[in-house]
């Protein structure tokens, strides 16, 4: 990879404007609003370093102010503002400062800690800048940068992409040089006869998950493809964990494409990823990610099988002319209806612990009750309320197998009106009562 100026990389995402939207006389007003939103402290300086204004969300002890105690540090921040007009920098690990140049005034925001504030970090930051431990506001990079870019956009007539700004700010020549070296090393490894697995392997695996075909999935995994998996960390176990997390994530997306509910897929993926993180050996990681791929294929198969079973039991015979008419339907209408059905299913999954009714779903999604029920039945071959009940029972099965919650607690968690009603619904879906199901399937460790 040839070395390139970072400015050239992100130049397409900078859009200068020909005229200012607002006059800078309102600068202090905007700063105060940002302080209210982010709970940070702000210093305003003249170009010569004279402090014009200092504002904070709460009272800040001057003895714990790095900008007052460390003149060289302040000068470096001011110089960066003069050079870039808007900036964010890291100082001592997770601590960041930001600044904006506005009409020869330099506004500096911070310090902000990205993550959880810790006393030892504040103490080290104070020692670094010859002051008492400063007050550190907890924040996140996107919100902090959004505030900087908002001021920059209003007063400096330039619109910058948020993500491009963050990447440009934290990428540097050292990182790019290291990246180029890694690409060269991996290329050399491939030349020496250890190329990556072909893309066809990944494509086949994910396609079999999407189709819900566990047998073909295992055949694809067992097929002797040439090459090797990538190396994603210098430590072997960490590298295998990273690969495992990627495999689980891709498998979840393939399952969603195959019709598995988004929330259900994410819950299963999160569980497998946490299990990958707990693994002690590379072979344990391999086993867990393989189990994840197989489980997603099984879930897609189960989901499709339930729809087919319902169709066989409830769908009346279709005349030939109706089939012709169905095949001639406007594909755009069908796609729109499919999106609506997916939205409904995702909402049900997210709200599985709530009391779900046709009216509540209709109100939340702003859909006509009759239209919503009709297209859901047409596309899923099951009534919407039957689907809601079925999904609740699936969660109940999981809790009965893998948790110590009582049946009464599970009843309440899933918003059934009574334990007897829950038992009745459970038996109708599963064939046995919850207590018998638990006796048969309870996992003991």
N, C-alpha and C positions, 0 to 999 in steps of 0.2 A: 504494500500500500504506500503510494508516494505521500510524503508529508505535505499537508495543505494548511493554509491559514484558516483558523477556526472562523474568522469573520466571513470567509468565502463560503464555508459550509452552511452558515445560517443566514446569509444575506437575503435569500428569497423570502424569509419570514419576517423581514423588517419592512414596514410600510410607512414611509414619511407622508405627512399630510401637508397640504399647501397653506392651510389657515388654522389658527388655534381655535378650539371650541370655546374655551373660557379664558378670562384674564387671570393672571397670577395673583391678583389682590386677594383672592379667596384661599390662598395657600394654607394659612393657619387653620381655617375652618375645615379643610379636607384632612389636615394632619390630626386634628382633634377627633374627627370621625373614625379615622384609622386606629387611633389609640383606643377608642371605645370598642372597636371590633376585635382588635388583637391583644389588647392589654399590655402594650409595649411602651418603652420610653423612646423619646425622639429628641435629638439635638439639632439645632439650626445654626450654621456658622456662615460668616462672611468669607469671601475668598481668601482673606489674610489670616483666617483662623480665629477671628473674634466670635465668641459665643453670643448669638442674638436671642435665642429662645431655647428653653429646655422644658419639655412637657413629659408627663408620665401618667400612667393610669392610677398609680398609688404613690405614696410618698417614698422617695428613694434617697438613701443616705449618700451624701456627696463623697464620703470616704470610700464608698464602694463603686466608684464610677471610673472605669478604665479610660474613658475619653478625657477625663480631667487629670488623671495621674500619669498617663503615658503619652507624652507629646509626640514621640516618634510614631506610635501606633495611630494616633489621630491624624498625623500628617500623611501616613500611608493611605488611610481611608479617603481623605480629602483628595489626594492625588489621583486615586482611582476614579473618584466621581468626576473630576475634571477631564480625565481621559475618556471615560466611557459614558458619561451622562447618567447612567443607571447601572448599579452593580449589586451583587451579593457575594460575600466571601466567607469562608470558614476560618475560624480562629480557635485553635485548641480543640480539635475533634468536632463534637456535635454543636459547638457554639457558632452562631452566624451573626454577621452584621450586614446591613444593606444601606444603600444611599442613592440619592437622586440630586442631580444638579438642576436648579431652577433659578433662572435669572441671576446668575452669579452667587446665589446662595446654595449652600450644600446642606442637605437634610440627611442626617444619619439615623438609622433605625437600629435598635438593639442595645444590649445583647439578647439574643433569643436562643434557647436550647431546643434542638430537634430531638424530641423524645421526652423521657421522664427526668425532671430536674433532680440532681443529686448534689449533696453537700460537698463531697470531695471534688467534684468538677468545678463548682463555684470557687472553692478554696484555691485550686490549682490555677484557675483563670485569674483570680486576684493576685496570686504570687507572680504570675506571668507579666502582669501590668502594674505591679507595685501599689496595690490598693487592697482594701478589705474585700472579702468575698462579695461580688456584686449580686444584685437581685436578678435572677434568670427567669424569663417568661417562657413557658412551654409553648411551642408552636410547631408548625409543619411548613416545609419548604414551599409547596404550591400556594398556600394562603399568604405567606410572607411575601413571596415574589409577586403575587397578584396585586398587593397593596403598592409595592414599588412601581410596578408597570402602570398601574392606574394613574398615579401622580405623573409619571413620565409621559404617558399618553395625553393627559389633559394639558400639561404645561409645556411640553417639548415637541408637540405636534408629530409624534412618531409612535406607531403601533407595532409592538413586538409580540411575537408568538411566545406564550408562557413556557411551553416545553423547550422551544429553541433557546430561550433565555437561560433556563436552568442548565441545559446541556452545555451551552457555550461557557457558562460561568464556572462549571466544575470540571470540564474536560481541560486538560493541559497538554503541553508538548511531551511530558514524561509519560502520561497515560497513552497517548497516541503512538509514541515510540515503542512502548512496551507491547501495545496491541499489534503493531507491525511485526515485531519480533516473534510474537506468538503465532501469527499467521504464517510467517516464514518457517518456524519450527514444525508446525502441523503439516505444511506443504511438503517439507523434507521427509517427514514421517510417512506421508502417503506415497512419495516417490520410492521410498525404501521398501514398499510392498505392504504397508498397513493402512490401506484406504478405509474410509468410513463405510458402514453398511450402505448398500444402494437405497435410493429413495423408494424403490418399489417395495422394499420390506415394510417400511413404515406405512406406506399407502395401503398395502394389503391388510396389515394388522388393524388399522383404523377403519377400513371399509368393512371388515368382518364384525367389528364392534358396532358400527352404525347399522348393519343389517341384522344384528342380534343373532349371530351364528357362532356359538361357542366352539363347535367342532372345527369349523374352518379356521377360526382364530388360532386354536392350538396347533393346527397343521401349519399355519403361517409362521407361528413362533418357533416351531420345531424345524422348519426348513433350513438347510445348511447354506445360508447366505454368506458370500465372501466378505471380508473386511472386519471392522471392529466398531464399537461404540466410541463416541468422542471422549476426550479427557476434559472435564469441566472443573478440575481443581487439582492442585499439586498433591494433596492427600488423597489416597485411593478411596477410602471410605467416603470422604466428602464428595468426591467426584461421582461415585455410584449413587449417593443420595440425590445429588443434583439431577442426574439422569433419570432416576426413579421419579422424582417430582415432576419432571417434564413429561414422562410417559403417562403418569396418572392424570395430569392436566389435559393432555391431548386426548386421552381415552374418555375423559368426562365430556369434552367438547364433541367427540364423535358420537357418544351416547345421546347427547342432546339433539344432534342432527338426526339421530335415529328415532326421535320421538320421546325420549325420556324427559321428564320434567326438569327444568333448570334447577330448581331448589333441591330436588332429590339428588340430582347429579352432583351438585356442589357439596351437599352434606356428605355423600359417600366419598368424594374426592378429598375433602378436608380430613376425613377420618384416616384414609390411606396415607395421605401426606404426613400427618402427625405420626403414624406408625412407622413410616420411612425414617423420620427424624429420630425415632427411638431405637432404630436398628443398631446393632453392635458390630456387624460384619457385612462385607460386600455381598456375600451369598444370601444373607437375610434380606437385604435390600432387594436383590433380584427376585426372591420368592414373593415379597410383598407386592412389588410392582406387577408381577405376573398375575398374582391373585386379583389385583385391581382391574387389570385388563379383562380377565375372565369374568369378574363380577359385573362389570359394565355390560359386557355382551349378554350375560344372563338377564340382567335387568331390562335391557331393550327387548329381548326375546319374550320375557314375561309380560311386558307392557303391550307388545303386539299381540300376544296370545290371548290376553284378556279381551282386547277389542274384537279379535276374530271370533272368540267364543260367544260374545254377546251378539255379534252380527248373525251367527248361525241360528241362535235361539230366537232372535227378535225381528230379523229382517224379513219382510214378506217377499214372495217371488216378484221379480222385476220383468216386465214385458220388454220385448225386443225394441220397440219404438222408444221406450223410456231410456234404455241403454244408449241408443243413438243420440238421444237428446242430451244425456249426461255428458257424453264425450264431446259434444259440441259446445259445452258451456264456455263462457268467457274465462280464459285462464287468469286474467287479472282479478276477476271477482273471486275465483277459487283461492288465489294467493292471498287476497285480502282477508277472506274468511279464515284461512289457515293461520294467519297472523293473529286474528282475534282469538281463535281457539287457544293458541299458544300463550297469549296474554292472560286468558282466563286460567289456564292450567298453572302458569307461574304465580298468579295471584293466590290461587288455592294453596299451592305449596308454601308460599310465604306466610299465609294466614292459617295454617293447619291447626294452630292452637286456639283459634277463635271460633265463635259460633258462626258457621257459614250458612247463609240462606240465599235464595234467589234474589231477594230484594237487596241484601247487603252487597252482594257481588255486583248486581246491576248498578247500584248507586256509586260504588267505588270506581267501577270501570266506565261509567257513563254510557251504558248500553241498554237498549230496550230489553225488558225481561223476556218477552216472547221470541224476539229475534235471537237473543243470546242462547236461549235454550234450544231453539230449532237448529241453528248452525252447529252447536256443540254436539247434539245428537247425530246430525248428519255426518260430521267429520270423525267423531270418536265412537259412534255406534253404542253409546251409553248415555243415559240421562245425566245432566250436570249434577244433580243432588246425589245420584248413585256414585258418581265419580268422587265427589267430596267425601262421602262416607267410606268408600273404598280406600282412599288415600289416608284418611284418619286411621283406619284399621291397620294399614301397613305400618304406620308409625307405632301404633299400639303393639303390634307383633314385635317390633324391634325393642321396645321398652320392656315388654314382658320377658324377652329372651336375655337382654343384656343389661338390665338395671334392677335395682332393688325397690323401685317404686311400687307401692301397693296398687291394687286394682282401683281402689277408690281415688288414689292420687292421679292415676292415669286417666280415669274418667274425667276428673276436674281439669287436668292439663289439656285435654283434647276437647273440652267444652261440650261434653255430652250432658244432657239435662239430668240424668240420674244414672246410677250404677246399673240398675236393671235395664235401662234403655241401651247403655253401652254393651252389656252382656248380650242382649238380644241382637243388636247390630253385628257384634263380633261373631256370634254363632252363625248368623245368616251368611256372612262373608267367608268364614274360615271352616265352619262345620263343627266346631267344638267351642265350649265356653272358654273365657280367658284363663281361668284357673287350671283347667285341664291342659290347655295349650302351654302354659308356663311349666307345668310338671313335665311335659314331654320334651320341651325345647330349651329350658333354662340353661344358660352357659355358666358353668362353675369353673373358677380359676384357683 
